[in-house]
Every structure is written in C-alpha cells, then in structure tokens.
Amino acid sequence: MSDGDSTISQAADAVEQASNHPALDVLARAGFAVMALLHVIIGAIAIAVAFGQPGEAEPTGAIEQLAANPWGPAVMWSCVLACFGLGLWQASEATLRARPLPRKERLSKLISSGFLAIAYTSVGLSFAGFAVGMRGDSGESTRDFSASLMATPVGLWALVALGLTIIGIAIYFVVKGVRRGFKEELFHFDGTRRGRLIDTLGVAGHIAKGVALFLTGLLFVIAAAKHNAEESTGLDGSLKALRDHPFGPTLLVAIGAGFIAYGIFALIRSRFGRM
C-alpha cells in the first residue's frame, strides 16, 4: 500500500470513528421516531380519507398536522435535526461502515442505505420548509415535476424509470415483510410473546407500505404512457384514487392500518433496534 493510500485509509478510519459517536446514534434514533410518527399520522389520514374526510395522506400532510400546534416551529426544527441526523447515519452505513463487507454486499448497502439517506434528508428539508412558513400541495408539486421531466428529450423514459424504481422499492418492502427481513434490525424481543406481536406489526406494516409505494410508482408509469402529467399525483393521489373502486375504501382502511402498524414497529425499532 502506498503512502497516499495509507493516508486515505487512515482518514476514512477517522471519519468512520467520528460517525460512530453516540451523539449521532441518538440523533438517528430520534429520526427513526420522527419517521414512525409520520407513518402513524399518514395511516390515520388514509383511514379518514376512506370515510370521505379531507386530508393529504403523505408526508407533507402529516408534517402539516404536526406543525398545527403552538409549539409548531420548535417541533419542526427538532424534526429537521433528527431527520438530518438519520440521513447522515444512513450515509455512513452506505459508505464508511460498509467498507469491510464483500463487494456484492457493499454495493447492495450503498444502494439501499444511500437511497434512505436521500429520502430521510428530503423529509428533513420538508420539515425545514414548514419551519420557515413554506407550504405546498404535494400532489401539485409531483405533477409539476412530472410535467417538467416530460418536457425534456428523455423525460418520458426518465419518468418510466422513476416509476419502475418506486415499484422495485415497493416489491422490496413486500418481500421484506413476507420474509421478515426486518428481524435483523430488531431482535431485542426474539422468542417472546411481545416479539411475536412486533413481528406481526412488522409484516403488516412493510406489506402495506409496499402496496402504497407500488400504486405510487404505477401512476408515474401510467403518466408516461398517457403523456399526461396529471396522472402522477404521488402517494396521496394514489391512495385517494382507490376510493373510486368497489372495494377501494376497504383497501384504503387496510393500508392506513398497515401504515399505523409500520409506525408502531418503527417506533419500537427507534428504541431497541440495532444501530
């Protein structure tokens, strides 16, 4: 190993050691708790929408609910810090902490944890937007994004790729739920009655989230196929579209309950899960 490689390796070791600081773990656990709360609120909104009540069943709608209290700004900035901390922790999982893994596992970790790092940071930015008074309709933003993308030479293919990527993530969540792949993240209660209940929450939550993401990705593909950005309405639009189908409200209630189950599971994971 050359002196240059040795220096880079030592620097990476130093950064990895810094990423293992307990303070980052505390922030990451707080971030998991915030995400858990968002899922519970989204699930509750989805159930309300099934019965004809207003609301946006997606992260922005959930954040708006959290912001609507006298301590709104303080709550928003606290959530910003927690989500950014969780995003940073996932980024270290994708890069620094994955260095000892075999190449195939390292690549898989880079993709999965890297995506989560971007997702959690994006949620943190949404909290920051609400903290400074910025509000917006998520469905409208998604349609505007789709329209801008379709206006580019490769926009239709990019929109299809985005939709298929979301569908791929949806399948990952369903498979993870069915195979109980989440157990490696939370094994604190293995072999106990409480553990079996947590497993049930994990299975139901992951499958429900997978179904919701599948519908969201499908709408992006349909929007590209029809050359109509109005078809891409994000998570809220995909869930509300279910109401027009015969068994739609029942499925919407089931998905909402699943999101609540996922939120409870994630809250337990934030406290007892592997870091």
N, C-alpha and C positions, 0 to 999 in steps of 0.2 A: 504494500500500500504506500502510495506516495505521500509526501508531507501535506500536499494540498488536500488529498482525500482524507487523510487523518484529521486535518483541521476541520473539514466539513462534517466528518463523523462526530467529532467532539462537540462541535456547535449544535448538531442535531440532538445529541445526547443531553446537552444543557437545556435546550428548548423543551425536549420531552420531559425532563425532570421538572421544569417550571410548570408544564401542563398537568403534572401530577399533583400540583399543590392542592391541599384540602379546600382552599377557598374556591377553586374552580369547580370542584366536586359539589360544593354547597350550592353554587350558582346553577350548576347543571341540574341538580335535584329540584331546585326551585323552578327551573324551566320546565322540567317534566310535570311538576304540579300545575303550572300555568296551562300547559297543553291539555292536561287532564280536565281541568275546569272548563276549558273551551269546548272540549268534546261533550261534556255533560250539558252545557248550555245549548250547543248545536242540536243535540239529541232532543232536548226539551222543546226547542223551537220547531224541529221537524214534526214532533207529535202534535204540537199546537197547530201547525200548518195543515196537518192531515184532517183536523176538525174545522178548517176554514178560518183559522185565526191568522192575523198578519205576522210578518217576521221574516228575517233573512237567515235561512238555515246554512250558514257558512261562517268562517272565522270572523269576517268583518261584522256580521250581525251579532255574534257572540261578544266581540270586543265592545260593540256599542252598548250592549246590556251591562257590561262591567263598568263602562265609563259613566253610566247614568246614575251616579250617586255623588254625595257631597265630597267624597274623597277620590273622585274620579282621576284627576291629574296625578295624584300621588300613586294611585293604583297603576295607572298607565306607565309611569316611569319605572316603577318597581318591576312591572312585567317586561318592559324593554330590557332592563338589565338582566333579568332571569333568562329571557329568550336569547339574547346575545351570548350570555354565558354558556347556554346549552348548545348554541351554534358553534361556539369556539371549541367546546368539549368534543362535539361530533367531528369537527375539522381535525382535531388532534387524533381522534380514533381512526379517521380515514388516512392519515399520513404518518405521523410520528409513532403512534403506538402500534401501527400495523407493520412496521419495519421488520420485526423478527419472523413474521408469518411467511409461509411458502408463497411463491409468486402468484399462483391462482387465487389463493385466499386473500392475498394483499390487494389484488385487482378488484375482487368482489367487495372487499371492505371499502376501497376507495370509491366505488360507485354508490354503494348503499349509504355509508356514513357521509359521503360527500354530498349526496342529494339531500339528506336530512339536515346537514349543516346549512345548506342554502334555504331549505324550507323553514327551519326554525328562525334563521336570521330575517327572512322575509316577514314572518309573523311579528318579530320584534319591530321591524320597520312599520308595520301596520299599527302597532301599539303607539309608536312614536308619532305617527300621523294623527292619531286621535288625541294624543297628549298636547299637540300644538294647535288643535282645533280643526284639522283637516278631516272632512267627511266625504264619503263617496259611495256610490252604488256598485257593489261588486259585480253584478250581472252586466251592468252597463260598461264597466271597465273591461270585463272579459270580452264583450262584443267589440269594443273599440280596438282592443289588442288584436283580435282575430281579423277585423277589417284592415288594420294597418299591415298585418302579416300577409294577407291575401293580395294586397296591392303590390307586393314585391314579386320579382320574376319567379322565385321558388317558393312563394308564400303558401300555395296550396299543399305542396309536398311537405313543407315545414309544419303546417297545421295537422296534416295526417300523422306525421312523425310524432308530434306532441301528443295527439290523441292516443296513438298506439303506445307511447311511453307511459301515459297515465293508466292505460288498460293493463300494461305489463306490471305496473306497481300494484294495481288492483288485484291481479292474479296472485302476486307475491303475498299480499295481505291475506287472501283467502287460503292459500296453501299454508302459510304460516299458522293461521288459525286452526285449520283442519289437522295439521301435523303437530300442533302445539310447539311450534318452533320458538315461541316466546319464553319457554321454560328456562332456557339458558340465561335469560335476562333476570329471571325472578325465581329462585329456587329456595328461598328462605323458609317457605311453608311446605316443602315437599313431604309427602307421606302423612299429612294431617287432614282432618276434615275441612279446616279452613283453606288448606291448599287446593282441595278438590273444588271448592266454591270459586276460588280465584281462577283456577283453570277454566271453569265454565264461563266466567266473565271474559277471560282472555279469548276463548274460542268464539263466543258470540260477538264480542267487540271487533275482533280482527275481520271476521267474515262480513259483518255489517259495513265496516269501513271500506272493505274491498268492493262490495256491491255498489256503494255510493260512488267510489272512485271510478268503477267500471262505467257507470252511467255518465259521469262527467267526461271521461275520455271518449265515449261513444258519440257524445254530442259534438265534440271537436271534429271527429271523423265525418259525421253527417254534415256539419257546416262546410267542410271542404268539398264533400261530394256534391252538395247542392249549390256550391259557390255562394253561400248565404251566411254571413257572419252572425245574423240574428239567431241562428240555431245554437251557437255556442254561448251558453249562459252560466257556465261554471257549476259549482256544487249546488247552490241554491236553486238555480233554474232546473237542473236535472232532477232534483227531488220534487219540486213543485209540479214538474211535468207528469209525475206519477198520478197526481190527483185525477187526471182525465181518463184513467183506465179503470176498468171494472173493479179490480182488486187493489188499485193503487193506494187508497188511503190505508188499507190494512198493511200493505208492504211498507208504506211510509212510517207507520207506527212501529213496525218491527225494526226498521232501520234506525229510527230515533232511539228505541230502547237499546239497540245494539251500540249506538254511539255512547249512550249513558254507561253501558256495561264497560265499554272500552275506556271511558273516562275514569271509572272507578278502578279498573285494573291499572291504568297508568298512574293514578294517584298512589296506589299501593306500591307500584314499581318505583315511584319517586322517593319513597321512604326506605324500602327494603331491597330494591334491585341492585344488581351488580353495577359497579362504576369502574 
